[in-house]
Amino acid sequence: MRSSEARGILGQQVVIENRPGAGGNIAAELVRRARRRHHLAARNNSILATNQSLYGRLGYDPVKDFAPVALVAIQPNILVVNPNVPATR
């Protein structure tokens, strides 16, 4: 959906901004710090679940600072390791 299409559906201006970096943490912190009067939304691909174990300190609490709004897609994930690692199912 383009910004102009979203504006027509929502009835207000929509700005789409890509904030890459730090595994999605930069964007997540931006959304967390937003003032209540601003309507910010983040689309993420499981960063709220995985970044807790990948990064020692996050600038947000994935459970307390965000609320789900809509399920957009289902994405399967797979973990691969070297065959010499004694990992099992």
C-alpha positions in Angstrom: 0.0 0.0 0.0 1.3 3.4 -0.9 1.2 6.4 1.5 -1.5 8.1 -0.6 -3.7 5.0 -0.4 -3.3 4.8 3.3 -4.2 8.4 3.6 -7.5 7.8 1.8 -8.3 4.8 4.0 -7.3 6.4 7.3 -8.5 9.9 6.6 -5.2 11.5 7.7 -1.7 12.0 6.4 0.5 8.9 6.5 4.3 9.1 6.5 6.2 5.9 5.9 9.8 5.9 7.1 12.3 3.1 7.0 14.6 3.0 10.1 17.1 0.2 9.5 19.9 -0.8 11.8 20.6 -2.7 15.0 18.4 -5.6 14.1 15.3 -3.4 14.2 16.1 -1.9 17.6 16.4 1.6 16.3 12.9 1.6 14.9 11.5 -0.1 18.0 13.0 2.5 20.3 11.6 5.3 18.0 8.1 3.9 18.3 8.4 3.4 22.1 9.6 7.0 22.7 6.8 8.5 20.5 4.4 10.9 22.3 0.9 9.5 22.9 -0.6 12.1 20.5 1.4 10.7 17.6 0.2 7.5 15.9 3.3 5.5 15.2 3.2 1.9 14.2 6.0 -0.6 13.6 6.0 -3.6 11.4 8.5 -6.2 12.5 9.5 -9.7 11.6 9.8 -11.3 15.1 12.4 -8.8 16.4 10.4 -8.4 19.6 10.8 -12.1 20.3 14.4 -12.7 19.1 16.2 -9.5 20.1 15.8 -10.2 23.8 18.2 -13.0 23.5 20.5 -11.4 20.9 21.2 -8.1 22.6 22.3 -7.6 26.2 20.3 -4.3 26.7 17.3 -3.1 24.8 15.9 0.4 24.9 12.4 -1.0 25.3 10.5 -3.8 26.9 9.0 -5.9 24.2 6.1 -7.0 26.4 5.2 -3.8 28.2 6.0 -1.1 25.6 4.0 -2.5 22.6 0.6 -3.9 21.9 -0.3 -6.0 18.8 -2.7 -4.4 16.4 -3.1 -6.8 13.5 -1.6 -10.0 12.1 -0.2 -9.1 8.7 1.6 -12.4 7.8 2.9 -15.7 9.1 6.6 -16.3 8.5 8.2 -19.6 9.2 11.7 -19.5 10.8 14.4 -22.1 10.8 17.5 -22.4 12.9 20.5 -24.0 11.4 23.8 -25.1 13.0 26.9 -26.9 12.0 26.4 -30.7 11.7 29.1 -31.1 14.4 27.0 -29.3 17.0 25.3 -31.8 19.2 21.9 -30.2 18.9 18.6 -32.2 18.6 15.0 -31.3 18.1 
